[in-house]
Amino acid sequence: MSVFQHPEFDRHESVHFMHDTDTGLQAIIAIHSTALGPAAGGCRRWAYVDSAAALTDALRLARGMTYKNAVAGLNFGGGKAVILAADSAPKSPALFQAFGRAVESLGGRYVTAEDVGCTVDDMRSVAAVTRYVSGLPKGAAGAGGDPSPLTALGVFLGIRAAAKTRLGVDSLQDLRIAVQGVGNVGLNLCRLLHKAGARLLVADVNREHLARIASELPVTQLAPHELLFSDVEILAPCALGNVLTSQTIPHIKAKIIAGAANNQLATEQDGARLAARDILYAPDYVINAGGIINVAHEYFGNSSEEKVVAEVEKIPLRLDAIFAESRQSGEPTNIIADRMARRIVAASKKKD
Ligand code: NAD
């Protein structure tokens, strides 16, 4: 299939297929837009079924980053990298250095950081060969490091805002919240939700991650396919995307969907399907922007954790505005958020 005819191709500025013979690295870097600044978005390492699936993910995730960075008010465009995980290309510092050289070859048009399947240490390897990387160990200034705790904080504050709007409650005490995926963000989110008195149901396909959370917090474990349809007030998808589809939405019992995963909706129409069932959907790239806010503060330098937290605390205000407009106009929340993002990008192009 031609990239230009790909259903997820949205006038991306460029798409780069990177290969390194020594390490076996196969990566795709998709740059959706540099209108607002260098295209920033994490690097995902995942065992895709094939390279077509990796391309689909990269294209969708890159556009999502343009929208996320725009709505979060950052001087970043949108891009994303995916590394195809394979036995022939095992995870190693050399692999991430090869990836770093690929990033460096783009001359700063793309800035990477960690996403699913990557760690702060991996980014340290990337940083050995390029400066276009963030999510590195915290510097003296205080901003930076693993972005997932800040992502979790934004999602937590967003869940509170959604609970106020949809359920009319100020507290999460005793609410049943299902968290799908207890990796870096999911675990941090569960810690905050537990502190706030929520009752947690969790699922993961990784047994170690389940054991880790069970040793720390009182959680009820469910199989992944059960969790999605469990009898809860709130569902927080914190694993991978495409969980909200025409097949799954009719069976979801939660009244609110608010989580960290990127691309939760399989298609734009799934936002309308949720609205028709009176399920309040917190647009993924609005609620999960905490990590990229942290990344931006680290990358542009001269910031502090306090400043990052102050910016993350604006996430619920943005969600409140989207929820209010949705109530007034009857439009699904994802449509409102997309329009907001496109307006910001278009306005910046006019200024050029
Ligand atoms: P992670 O890899 O640490 O955790 C993801 C978890 O989901 C893993 O434990 C994995 O085993 C689990 N998982 C995968 N498939 C599953 C399934 N079908 N059912 C249940 N669990 C499943 O990744 P993360 O950094 O925690 O990110 C989670 C999501 O949030 C991703 O979609 C990511 O793109 C998004 N996100 C992350 C950040 C961040 O700061 N890390 C920022 C914004 C968005």
Residues whose N, C-alpha, C, O or C-beta is under 5 A from the ligand:
A	BS01	NAD	E114 D115 V116 G117 P147 S148 T151 Q180 G181 V182 G183 N184 V185 G186 A203 D204 V205 N206 H209 P224 C238 A239 L240 A260 A261 N262 N288 G291
